[in-house]
């Protein structure tokens, strides 16, 4: 399910991270899966997968309910369903790849040795080693 990255994707990744830093966390609009999958769309010109859930919930519990309605019992299951098989090791993640953190971050985007993602406190950065899965975009 890998999509080729579009030209100048590095600049688009930096711009997506800067834009996310300036926007507040909002469940179902600008949260962990929405940020990660929208960034994937920006870097590849691919489909807007986040449209499946964008605007359909306003709380963490509502997000879990929408995820279950879409057929996924966990964020990990969601990642497999939407992105296929993850890389053999999270440490093989490339910049722009989607990651799933072990922390409360949930989905994020690899930015090198770190991952960035949306959390209730805003854009957060965690070490890539605190992530358990990564998927190539």
Rosetta silent file (secondary structure, phi, psi, omega in degrees, C-alpha in Angstrom):
SEQUENCE: XXXXXXXXXXXXXXXXXXXXXXXXXXXXXXXXXXXXXXXXXXXXXXXXXXXXXXXXXXXXXXXXXXXXXXXXXXXXXXXXXXXXXXXXXXXXXXXXXXXXXXXXXXXXXXXXXXXXXXXXXXXXXXXXXXXXXXXXX
SCORE:     score description
SCORE:     0.000 S_00000001
   1 L     0.000   14.476  179.890    0.000    0.000    0.000 S_00000001
   2 L   -71.576  138.038  176.800    3.018    2.243   -0.324 S_00000001
   3 L  -112.823  143.530  176.360    2.515    5.372   -2.425 S_00000001
   4 L   -66.830  143.560  177.922    5.346    7.265   -4.081 S_00000001
   5 L   -77.905  144.682 -179.069    6.158   10.539   -2.395 S_00000001
   6 L   -80.663  164.317 -179.254    5.560   13.621   -4.474 S_00000001
   7 L   -58.211  141.445  179.849    8.300   16.023   -5.485 S_00000001
   8 L    65.136   27.618 -178.351    9.545   18.291   -2.669 S_00000001
   9 H   -59.975  -29.870 -179.379    7.896   16.064   -0.055 S_00000001
  10 H   -60.859  -41.686  178.939   10.575   17.057    2.485 S_00000001
  11 H   -68.567  -37.333  179.117    9.368   20.674    2.388 S_00000001
  12 H   -66.381  -37.130  177.336    5.755   19.524    2.591 S_00000001
  13 H   -63.818  -46.800  179.026    6.562   17.421    5.666 S_00000001
  14 H   -61.154  -41.444  179.759    8.192   20.391    7.394 S_00000001
  15 H   -66.384  -38.986  179.287    5.224   22.601    6.470 S_00000001
  16 H   -64.381  -40.366  178.972    2.707   20.003    7.741 S_00000001
  17 H   -67.418  -42.865  178.521    4.547   19.793   11.076 S_00000001
  18 H   -62.566  -42.780  179.739    4.716   23.592   11.373 S_00000001
  19 H   -63.584  -40.649  179.683    1.004   23.895   10.549 S_00000001
  20 H   -65.014  -36.020  179.950    0.135   21.222   13.132 S_00000001
  21 H   -62.346  -32.357 -175.677    2.170   23.044   15.773 S_00000001
  22 H   -86.216  -11.467 -176.622    0.035   26.146   15.224 S_00000001
  23 L  -103.990  140.898  177.688   -3.336   24.361   15.425 S_00000001
  24 L   -73.870  153.995  174.519   -4.999   23.227   18.659 S_00000001
  25 L   -67.371  129.964  176.196   -5.838   19.571   19.261 S_00000001
  26 E  -140.088  119.984  179.236   -9.485   18.855   18.427 S_00000001
  27 L   -54.165  131.194  175.466  -10.952   15.353   18.632 S_00000001
  28 L    78.748   -5.805 -179.266  -12.050   14.154   15.201 S_00000001
  29 L  -123.660  -50.662 -179.866  -10.609   17.198   13.426 S_00000001
  30 E  -140.582   73.427 -179.115   -6.960   17.617   14.439 S_00000001
  31 L  -125.280 -169.187 -171.815   -6.024   14.607   16.546 S_00000001
  32 H   -62.276  -51.808 -177.953   -3.451   11.815   16.267 S_00000001
  33 H   -71.200  -33.587 -179.000   -4.895    9.730   13.401 S_00000001
  34 H   -64.815  -46.952  178.130   -6.205   12.746   11.500 S_00000001
  35 H   -59.800  -49.128 -176.083   -2.812   14.489   11.590 S_00000001
  36 H   -62.225  -47.219 -176.229   -0.886   11.340   10.612 S_00000001
  37 H   -75.771  -29.526  173.774   -3.152   10.332    7.721 S_00000001
  38 H   -68.319  -38.646  177.133   -3.544   13.893    6.430 S_00000001
  39 H   -63.378  -40.914  176.564    0.264   14.208    6.392 S_00000001
  40 H   -58.483  -44.094  179.990    0.447   10.948    4.426 S_00000001
  41 H   -62.173  -42.598 -179.784   -2.024   12.375    1.904 S_00000001
  42 H   -62.689  -42.444 -175.282    0.023   15.585    1.580 S_00000001
  43 H   -76.343  -21.147 -175.690    3.294   13.698    1.011 S_00000001
  44 H  -116.056  -16.089 -172.902    1.907   11.252   -1.547 S_00000001
  45 L    71.348   16.473 -177.537   -1.004   13.022   -3.175 S_00000001
  46 L   -79.934 -169.364 -176.150   -2.975    9.909   -2.184 S_00000001
  47 L   -73.547  159.704 -179.939   -6.517    9.551   -0.969 S_00000001
  48 L   -89.032   80.090 -179.058   -7.948   11.277    2.097 S_00000001
  49 H   -63.128  -31.778 -178.095   -8.308    8.250    4.382 S_00000001
  50 H   -62.949  -16.376  177.745   -8.991   10.560    7.346 S_00000001
  51 H   -61.721  -21.367  178.322  -12.347   11.405    5.725 S_00000001
  52 H   -60.510  -32.275 -175.493  -13.558    8.070    7.180 S_00000001
  53 L  -126.592  -13.290 -176.214  -13.595    9.574   10.671 S_00000001
  54 L   -56.528  128.610  176.166  -13.017   13.327   10.376 S_00000001
  55 L    76.966    6.143 -176.641  -15.760   15.255   12.155 S_00000001
  56 L   -98.888    1.231  178.138  -17.567   12.136   13.410 S_00000001
  57 L  -154.506  159.399 -178.099  -16.561   12.415   17.096 S_00000001
  58 L  -130.627    3.073  179.008  -15.685   15.059   19.677 S_00000001
  59 L  -141.189  167.822  176.609  -14.212   12.991   22.539 S_00000001
  60 H   -60.711  -43.953  179.432  -11.770   10.106   23.029 S_00000001
  61 H   -62.320  -42.064  177.158  -14.701    7.778   23.758 S_00000001
  62 H   -61.120  -38.868  176.814  -16.473    8.961   20.614 S_00000001
  63 H   -62.306  -41.772  177.402  -13.286    8.238   18.641 S_00000001
  64 H   -63.785  -39.965  179.397  -13.182    4.691   20.010 S_00000001
  65 H   -64.820  -43.818  178.604  -16.833    4.187   19.056 S_00000001
  66 H   -63.668  -42.077  178.951  -16.245    5.410   15.487 S_00000001
  67 H   -59.698  -44.223  178.961  -13.166    3.190   15.222 S_00000001
  68 H   -64.906  -40.172  178.244  -15.219    0.155   16.329 S_00000001
  69 H   -62.936  -31.482  178.233  -17.999    1.056   13.861 S_00000001
  70 L   -80.896   -3.874  173.730  -15.395    1.116   11.112 S_00000001
  71 L   100.416   11.351 -177.951  -14.405   -2.415   12.158 S_00000001
  72 L  -114.458  131.823 -179.620  -11.214   -1.822   14.146 S_00000001
  73 L   -91.866   -9.611 -178.885  -10.792   -2.840   17.778 S_00000001
  74 L  -156.217  165.028  175.391   -7.497   -0.939   18.251 S_00000001
  75 H   -63.051  -36.281  178.251   -5.270    1.662   16.645 S_00000001
  76 H   -60.418  -46.250  179.103   -2.913   -1.172   15.699 S_00000001
  77 H   -63.201  -38.030  176.608   -5.720   -2.970   13.862 S_00000001
  78 H   -60.613  -45.511  178.784   -6.636    0.309   12.166 S_00000001
  79 H   -59.375  -46.504  178.208   -3.032    0.699   10.982 S_00000001
  80 H   -61.628  -42.665 -177.092   -2.934   -2.817    9.523 S_00000001
  81 H   -66.375  -40.358 -175.117   -6.304   -2.326    7.791 S_00000001
  82 H   -89.933  -25.872 -171.924   -5.427    1.033    6.243 S_00000001
  83 H  -120.557   -8.971 -179.734   -1.690    0.652    5.658 S_00000001
  84 L    83.989 -150.438 -177.231   -0.981   -3.091    5.347 S_00000001
  85 L   -74.675  134.897  176.261    2.050   -4.737    6.853 S_00000001
  86 L   -75.155  169.797  174.405    4.313   -2.536    8.970 S_00000001
  87 L   -62.659  154.178 -179.800    8.076   -2.391    8.511 S_00000001
  88 L   -58.868  -29.321  177.697    9.943   -5.296   10.175 S_00000001
  89 L  -142.619  141.013  177.652   11.299   -2.868   12.791 S_00000001
  90 H   -61.421  -26.342 -178.890   10.161    0.589   13.817 S_00000001
  91 H   -70.505   -8.993  175.679   13.820    1.607   13.629 S_00000001
  92 H   -90.510    1.453 -178.938   13.614    1.216    9.820 S_00000001
  93 L   -59.571  141.156  176.060   11.063    4.044    9.614 S_00000001
  94 L  -104.836  158.600  177.760   11.840    6.759    7.107 S_00000001
  95 L   -55.673  132.604 -179.575   10.923   10.423    7.445 S_00000001
  96 L    96.124  -17.821  178.471    7.237   10.831    6.644 S_00000001
  97 L   -66.159  152.802  176.014    6.272    7.245    7.523 S_00000001
  98 E   -85.343  135.784  178.668    3.335    6.704    9.851 S_00000001
  99 E  -123.573  159.497  172.897    4.225    5.340   13.278 S_00000001
 100 E  -121.260  118.229 -175.477    2.253    4.030   16.221 S_00000001
 101 E   -83.681  154.601  173.583    3.681    5.077   19.571 S_00000001
 102 L   -77.789  -18.675 -177.267    3.701    3.058   22.776 S_00000001
 103 L   -86.290 -171.636  177.642    2.775    6.252   24.621 S_00000001
 104 L   -70.614   -2.739 -178.383   -0.505    8.139   24.595 S_00000001
 105 L   -62.071  -38.049 -175.405    0.497    9.745   21.302 S_00000001
 106 L    76.080 -131.825  178.552   -1.136    7.067   19.161 S_00000001
 107 E   -77.024  145.107  175.588   -0.411    7.654   15.468 S_00000001
 108 E  -150.688 -169.562 -178.350    2.323   10.040   14.484 S_00000001
 109 E  -128.330  133.292  178.210    4.763   10.742   11.689 S_00000001
 110 E   -68.308  131.477  178.098    8.448    9.853   11.645 S_00000001
 111 L  -121.894   24.551 -177.286   10.625   12.949   11.517 S_00000001
 112 L   120.659 -122.390  177.902   13.990   11.174   11.697 S_00000001
 113 L   -79.910    1.116 -179.496   15.129    9.804   15.042 S_00000001
 114 E  -129.509  169.190  173.205   11.878   11.146   16.470 S_00000001
 115 E  -126.941  146.801  177.425    8.174   11.008   15.768 S_00000001
 116 E  -120.028  148.310  178.740    5.717   13.888   15.968 S_00000001
 117 E  -167.029  169.274 -178.991    2.014   13.695   16.556 S_00000001
 118 E   -90.185  136.861  175.106   -0.994   15.412   18.017 S_00000001
 119 E  -137.473  164.735 -178.957   -1.923   14.966   21.664 S_00000001
 120 L   -50.803  -28.806  179.343   -4.357   16.951   23.832 S_00000001
 121 L   -84.767    1.153  179.741   -1.477   19.247   24.823 S_00000001
 122 E   113.596 -160.576 -179.603   -0.700   19.974   21.142 S_00000001
 123 E   -69.562  126.995  179.559    2.039   18.738   18.845 S_00000001
 124 E  -122.193  155.359  178.513    4.399   16.456   20.747 S_00000001
 125 E  -120.942  132.967  177.587    7.712   14.857   19.859 S_00000001
 126 E  -130.823  154.944  176.121    8.772   11.431   21.105 S_00000001
 127 E   -65.003  143.685  177.919   11.851    9.320   20.384 S_00000001
 128 H   -56.780  -30.814  179.501   11.326    6.835   17.558 S_00000001
 129 H   -65.556  -14.479  177.290   12.359    4.134   20.038 S_00000001
 130 H   -91.263    7.865  176.630    9.125    4.824   21.957 S_00000001
 131 E  -103.388  149.740 -177.267    7.115    3.716   18.927 S_00000001
 132 E  -105.963  -23.080 -179.675    6.153    0.097   18.324 S_00000001
 133 E  -140.329  151.987  173.185    5.181    0.033   14.643 S_00000001
 134 E  -143.052  142.878  179.515    5.918    1.980   11.480 S_00000001
 135 E  -121.414  135.328  174.669    4.373    1.819    8.045 S_00000001
 136 L   -69.587  144.412  176.498    5.911    3.088    4.846 S_00000001
 137 L   -90.804    0.000    0.000    3.831    5.683    3.097 S_00000001
